[in-house]
Each structure stands twice: as C-alpha cells, then as structure tokens.
Amino acid sequence: MSNTAFTKNEIFGLVVRLTLVSAVTFFSIKWIMNQVDPTNKSKKKAKQTAKEQLKRLTSTGNAPLKIDKLNDYEMMIAAHLVHPQDITVTWESIAGLEDLIQELRETVILPIQKKELFAYSQLTSAPKGVLLHGPPGCGKTLIAKATAREAGTRFINLDLSILTDKWYGESQKLASAVFTLAVKLQPCIIFIDEIDSFLRARNSSDHEATAMMKAQFMSLWDGLITDSNCTVIIMGATNRPQDLDRAILRRMPATFHVPMPNLGQRREIIRLILENEPIAEDVNYDELATITNGFSGSDLRELCRNASVYRVRDYVRDHFEHAYPNTSQNESEEKFYDTLRPITMADLKYSYNKMRDSKVQCNTLSLQTRIDLD
C-alpha cells in the first residue's frame, strides 16, 4: 500500500511540475512575442489615447459611458474618436455648396437633433448610411466633419488599417468592435474615407479573411438598419462609387454628389480662402474664377497658398539676407513677417500658370500610360 501511495504522489508531483513548466513556457513565449511585435507600442499608445478621449466624452456627453466596460478591441477603435469640439471645420468653412448643406441639415442632422419629432415614423428617421461621392478635392471629407460638428455627435474617423491584423480572427473582432462601440457612444457617426478601398465589389479572388471581414461588417450594419432606436450613421466618401459593392450601395440610401465647383462656386471658394489674408486692390475674384475652370476646391487652395509663398520668396531674395545680418533667427522672422507685402493678382496668375502647366503634363503622362497599356 505504501508503494502504491508513493507512486501516486510521484505522479501528482510530476503533473504539478509539468503544469508549472507549461505555464512558465506559455507566459514566457507570450512576453517574447509582445516584445517582438512592432505594433505593441502603438497599441498601448492607442489605448491611452482612447482613455483620454472617452473621459472627455463622458464628462461632456449626454449619456455617461463606463470606460471599464469596454473590451480591448473597442479601446483600439476608440483611439480614433474625435470630440465634436475638436473639429475645427464648420459650415462657414465650406463655400459654394449651400444647397447640399441644406439637404444634409434636413436629412441627417435634424432627425438626430430633434429625434422626438421623428419617433413615430420610420420614414423620417435619420439614414443609417450616407455616401458622399464626387471628384477628388471637392470637400467630401470637410462635409463629413462639419456634419458631425453641427449635429454634435461623437465622430469615429475610422482608419481601415486598424481592422487588419496578422492573427486569424482578430480582424473580425475589430470590425465587430466598431459597431458595439458606436452603439455605446450613440449618437455617433462612423466616417470611412475612400470607402471603395475597403468595401469594393466582391469577387472570387478576394482573400478569405478579407471576404469574411466584409461579410461581417455588412451583417452588423444590417443590425443598425433594423433597429429604429439606434442613432449610428455610417458615412463614406469616395471618388469611385462604381467600384462599391451593390450590397453597400443598398445600405447607403442617402447619396450626395459633390461636383466640381462651377464659376460662382469657384469665386466664393477663392473669396473664402483669401478672406483673412492681406491682398492687394488689384485682385479680381471674377477673373480668377473664370480662368480656373476645372480646378477643384483643393486646387484653388493650393493656388492661393503658392501665391502667398511668392511674396515671402521675393522678400527673402531682396531683403532678408542683407537687412538683418546680426539678428537672431527669431528676431529676423518677426521683422520678416511684419514687412511682407500683400498678395497681388500677379502672384495669383503666376501660381495659376504653374499649376495649369503641371496639370497638362500630368494629363499627358496619364494618357500616354493608358495608350502604352492598351
């Protein structure tokens, strides 16, 4: 009997030792993997950023949010939260799109701000999906940010790269966290820039993990659509709406086209850009709007920026190197700023000519590339 008892003790001790060795080995490998993982530091930084943003939202939001109730995946998504007060873009920052802005106010913002007025009708509730499409540089991203600020909603500027992970199944958990976090934060807008790069038309060549993530994303999106009390809006922007999956287009019933600015819109955009800049009396907004046909809003801003730089360049060339040889850099920068001349029409035309020539060369190269491919 004693030999039998001793054998049992040996077996028990062996099992305990094996368990301890296995546990130590597991946690050692896990620690090594965390140290080797290049994204480990960024994940920790993201969680810290998320905690700070969530605390601000909890202190100023309509509904309290328990930060400790969020899982690690939701914290990763929360790092991309933007507080409405941190959004500097307003409707006044957008020129020439008054009709579109008014339609957004009536279709998207009003049902969020006056939810009680639309509680008894499913037809007048805020859409669960909004698509902004049009040529590049026409203000789609600005419109999305201004909408979130005007509505006073929480804003998730979703970076699609965060949804991809090297471990199998992690991408699906992150995609799920986007929606569970948005529901806890509602009213909330999830903004996906260049949405066609993520939710493009599915085909047989898609990777299995990517196909699964798309399917789960759309399935969770359907859950928002069927819940009339949920105030979560997914807003996407793209310049290639034809590449989007048809199932995605069905989930984004509110579609707004942001076109290239026309003559009157270009005049208003230039006026807004130069509103707080020193300009000469010879600046003619009508002439600038006429010659910049085919320019987007971002092109017009770049035109004005280059024109403003030219006056700095002229001053540096004529005065800066000789006027203050014994002054420090900060002192000279201050005097340099005070003596800048205003932006002239010649500056703006010179900037336009350079941009026009650059556009012509780019279009020529693009056309030649297409011909070579054909």
C-alpha positions in Angstrom: 0.0 0.0 0.0 2.8 2.4 0.8 4.5 1.8 -2.5 1.2 2.5 -4.3 0.7 5.7 -2.3 4.2 6.8 -3.1 3.7 6.2 -6.8 0.5 8.3 -6.7 2.4 11.1 -5.0 5.1 10.9 -7.6 2.5 11.1 -10.4 0.8 14.1 -8.8 4.1 15.9 -8.3 5.0 15.2 -11.9 1.7 16.6 -13.1 2.2 19.7 -11.0 5.8 20.2 -12.3 4.6 19.8 -15.9 1.8 22.3 -15.4 4.2 24.8 -13.9 6.7 24.4 -16.7 3.9 24.7 -19.3 2.6 27.9 -17.7 6.0 29.4 -17.4 6.8 28.5 -21.0 3.4 29.9 -22.2 3.8 33.3 -20.5 7.5 33.5 -21.5 6.6 32.9 -25.2 3.8 35.4 -24.9 6.1 38.0 -23.3 8.7 37.5 -26.0 6.0 37.8 -28.8 4.8 41.0 -27.2 8.3 42.4 -27.2 9.0 41.4 -30.7 5.6 42.6 -32.0 6.2 46.0 -33.7 2.7 47.1 -33.1 2.7 46.6 -29.4 3.9 50.1 -28.6 1.3 51.6 -30.9 -1.4 49.6 -29.3 -0.5 50.8 -25.9 -0.4 54.4 -27.1 -3.8 53.9 -28.8 -5.4 52.6 -25.6 -4.0 55.6 -23.7 -5.4 58.0 -26.3 -8.7 56.2 -26.2 -9.0 56.6 -22.4 -8.3 60.3 -22.6 -10.9 60.8 -25.4 -13.5 58.7 -23.6 -13.1 60.6 -20.4 -13.7 63.8 -22.2 -16.8 62.4 -23.9 -18.1 61.1 -20.6 -17.7 64.4 -18.9 -19.4 66.4 -21.7 -21.7 63.8 -23.4 -25.4 63.3 -23.0 -25.1 59.8 -21.7 -22.4 58.5 -19.3 -20.0 55.9 -20.6 -18.3 53.4 -18.3 -14.8 53.1 -19.7 -14.0 49.9 -17.7 -16.9 48.2 -19.5 -15.1 48.4 -22.9 -13.0 45.5 -24.1 -9.6 45.8 -25.7 -10.9 45.8 -29.2 -13.3 48.6 -28.5 -10.5 50.6 -26.9 -8.5 50.2 -30.1 -11.3 51.6 -32.1 -11.9 54.4 -29.5 -8.4 55.7 -30.3 -9.9 57.1 -33.5 -12.6 59.0 -31.7 -12.8 62.7 -32.4 -14.5 65.0 -29.9 -17.1 67.4 -31.6 -15.4 70.4 -30.1 -12.0 69.3 -31.6 -13.5 69.5 -35.1 -12.5 72.9 -36.5 -14.5 72.6 -39.7 -17.8 74.3 -39.8 -20.4 75.1 -42.5 -18.7 78.5 -42.8 -15.5 76.7 -43.8 -17.3 75.4 -46.9 -18.1 77.7 -49.8 -20.4 77.1 -52.8 -22.3 74.1 -51.5 -25.2 75.8 -49.8 -27.9 73.5 -51.4 -26.0 70.4 -50.4 -25.5 71.7 -46.9 -29.2 72.5 -46.5 -30.2 69.0 -47.7 -27.8 67.4 -45.2 -29.3 69.5 -42.4 -32.8 68.4 -43.3 -31.9 64.7 -44.0 -29.2 63.9 -41.5 -28.8 66.5 -38.8 -32.4 67.4 -38.0 -33.5 63.8 -37.2 -30.6 63.5 -34.8 -31.1 66.8 -33.0 -34.9 66.6 -32.9 -35.3 62.8 -32.5 -38.5 63.2 -30.6 -40.2 64.7 -33.6 -39.5 61.7 -35.8 -40.1 58.9 -33.2 -43.4 57.9 -34.6 -42.3 57.5 -38.2 -39.7 55.1 -39.7 -39.7 57.1 -43.0 -38.4 60.3 -41.5 -35.7 58.8 -39.2 -32.0 59.6 -39.9 -30.5 57.3 -42.6 -28.1 54.6 -41.3 -25.8 55.1 -44.3 -24.7 58.3 -46.1 -22.4 58.3 -49.2 -20.6 61.4 -50.4 -19.1 60.9 -53.9 -17.5 63.1 -56.5 -14.2 64.1 -57.9 -11.1 64.4 -55.6 -10.6 67.6 -53.7 -14.1 68.9 -53.7 -14.8 68.8 -50.0 -16.3 65.4 -49.2 -14.2 65.0 -46.0 -14.8 68.6 -44.9 -18.6 68.0 -45.3 -18.4 64.9 -43.1 -16.5 66.7 -40.3 -18.8 69.7 -40.5 -21.9 67.4 -40.3 -20.5 65.7 -37.1 -19.8 69.1 -35.5 -23.1 70.6 -36.5 -25.1 67.6 -35.2 -23.0 67.4 -32.0 -22.4 63.6 -32.4 -19.5 61.5 -31.5 -17.3 61.1 -34.5 -15.2 58.0 -35.3 -12.7 58.7 -38.1 -12.1 55.0 -38.9 -8.7 54.2 -40.2 -9.2 51.0 -42.2 -5.6 49.8 -41.5 -6.6 49.2 -37.9 -9.1 46.5 -38.9 -6.3 44.3 -40.4 -4.4 42.0 -38.1 -1.8 39.3 -38.6 -3.7 36.9 -36.3 -6.6 34.9 -37.8 -10.0 36.1 -36.5 -8.7 39.4 -35.0 -10.0 41.4 -37.9 -13.5 40.1 -37.4 -13.4 41.1 -33.7 -12.1 44.6 -34.6 -14.9 45.0 -37.2 -17.4 43.9 -34.6 -15.9 46.4 -32.0 -16.6 49.3 -34.4 -20.3 48.7 -34.2 -20.5 47.8 -30.5 -18.6 50.9 -29.6 -20.6 53.1 -31.8 -23.9 51.8 -30.2 -22.5 52.6 -26.8 -21.5 56.1 -27.9 -24.6 57.0 -29.9 -25.5 59.4 -31.4 -22.4 58.6 -33.4 -21.1 59.0 -37.0 -18.6 56.5 -38.3 -16.7 58.1 -41.2 -14.8 55.9 -43.7 -12.7 57.9 -46.2 -12.0 56.2 -49.5 -14.6 53.6 -48.7 -14.2 51.9 -52.0 -10.8 50.6 -51.0 -12.4 48.6 -48.2 -15.9 47.7 -49.4 -15.3 47.3 -53.1 -17.2 44.8 -55.2 -16.6 41.2 -54.0 -15.1 38.6 -56.3 -13.7 35.1 -56.2 -10.1 36.5 -56.0 -10.7 38.1 -52.6 -8.7 36.7 -49.7 -10.7 34.6 -47.3 -10.0 36.8 -44.3 -11.0 39.9 -46.3 -14.2 38.3 -47.5 -15.1 37.3 -44.0 -14.5 40.7 -42.6 -16.6 42.4 -45.4 -19.4 39.9 -44.7 -19.4 40.5 -41.0 -19.2 44.3 -41.5 -22.3 44.3 -43.7 -24.1 41.9 -41.3 -23.5 44.1 -38.3 -24.5 47.1 -40.5 -27.9 45.4 -41.1 -28.3 45.2 -37.4 -28.2 49.0 -37.2 -30.7 49.4 -40.0 -33.3 47.1 -38.4 -33.0 49.0 -35.0 -35.0 52.1 -35.3 -33.9 53.4 -31.9 -30.2 53.3 -32.8 -28.7 56.6 -33.9 -25.5 55.4 -35.6 -24.7 56.6 -39.1 -22.0 55.3 -41.3 -20.8 58.0 -43.7 -18.5 57.2 -46.5 -16.6 59.2 -49.1 -15.3 58.1 -52.4 -14.4 59.3 -55.9 -15.1 55.8 -57.4 -18.7 54.9 -56.5 -18.8 52.4 -59.4 -16.3 50.2 -57.5 -18.5 49.8 -54.5 -20.3 46.6 -53.8 -24.0 46.7 -54.7 -24.9 45.5 -51.2 -23.0 48.5 -49.8 -24.9 50.9 -52.0 -28.2 49.4 -50.8 -27.1 50.2 -47.2 -26.3 53.8 -48.0 -29.7 55.2 -49.2 -28.7 58.9 -48.7 -26.4 59.6 -51.6 -25.0 63.1 -52.2 -22.9 64.1 -55.2 -20.2 66.7 -54.6 -19.4 68.0 -58.0 -16.5 70.1 -59.3 -17.2 73.8 -58.5 -18.8 75.9 -61.2 -18.0 79.6 -61.9 -19.9 81.1 -59.0 -18.7 78.4 -56.6 -15.1 79.0 -57.5 -15.5 82.7 -56.9 -16.9 82.0 -53.4 -14.2 79.5 -52.6 -11.4 81.9 -53.6 -13.0 84.7 -51.6 -13.3 82.4 -48.5 -9.7 81.3 -48.8 -8.3 84.8 -49.1 -10.8 86.2 -46.5 -8.2 86.7 -43.7 -5.2 87.2 -45.9 -3.6 90.6 -46.9 -4.5 91.1 -50.6 -3.8 93.9 -53.0 -6.6 96.0 -54.5 -6.0 94.6 -58.0 -7.1 91.1 -57.0 -10.1 90.3 -59.3 -12.2 87.3 -58.0 -14.3 87.1 -61.1 -11.3 86.8 -63.4 -9.7 84.2 -61.1 -12.9 82.2 -61.1 -13.1 82.3 -64.9 -9.5 81.2 -65.7 -9.6 78.4 -63.1 -12.2 76.3 -64.9 -11.7 72.6 -64.0 -10.0 73.4 -60.7 -11.3 71.6 -57.5 -11.5 73.3 -54.1 -8.2 71.8 -53.0 -6.6 73.1 -56.3 -7.9 76.6 -55.5 -6.5 76.5 -52.0 -3.1 75.3 -53.3 -3.1 78.1 -55.9 -3.7 80.7 -53.2 -1.1 79.1 -50.9 1.6 79.2 -53.6 0.7 82.9 -54.4 1.2 83.7 -50.7 4.6 81.9 -50.7 5.8 84.0 -53.7 5.7 87.2 -51.6 7.7 85.5 -49.0 10.2 84.4 -51.6 10.5 87.8 -53.0 11.2 89.4 -49.7 13.8 86.7 -48.8 15.5 87.3 -52.2 15.6 91.1 -51.9 15.9 92.0 -48.2 16.2 89.1 -45.7 19.8 88.1 -46.2 21.1 91.7 -46.1 18.8 93.7 -43.8 19.4 91.9 -40.5 22.9 90.2 -40.6 23.4 90.4 -36.9 20.0 89.4 -35.6 18.9 86.0 -34.3 16.6 83.8 -36.3 13.5 84.6 -34.2 14.0 88.3 -34.3 14.5 88.3 -38.1 11.4 86.1 -38.6 9.3 88.6 -36.7 10.6 91.6 -38.7 10.3 89.4 -41.8 6.6 88.8 -41.1 5.8 92.4 -40.4 7.2 93.6 -43.7 5.5 91.1 -46.1 3.7 92.8 -49.0 0.1 91.8 -49.7 -0.8 89.1 -52.3 -1.2 90.6 -55.7 -3.1 89.5 -58.8 0.3 88.8 -60.5 1.1 86.3 -57.7 -2.2 84.5 -58.2 -1.8 84.4 -62.0 1.8 83.2 -61.8 0.6 80.4 -59.4 -2.2 79.6 -61.8 0.1 79.3 -64.8 2.5 76.9 -63.0 -0.4 74.7 -61.8 -2.0 74.7 -65.2 1.3 73.6 -66.9 1.7 70.9 -64.2 -1.8 69.6 -64.8 -1.3 69.5 -68.6 1.9 67.5 -68.1 0.2 65.1 -65.7 -2.7 64.5 -68.0 -0.3 63.9 -70.9 1.7 61.3 -69.0 -1.5 59.6 -67.8 -2.8 59.5 -71.4 0.5 58.1 -72.7 0.5 55.4 -69.9 -3.0 54.3 -70.9 -2.0 54.1 -74.6 1.0 52.0 -73.7 -1.1 49.7 -71.6 -3.6 49.2 -74.4 
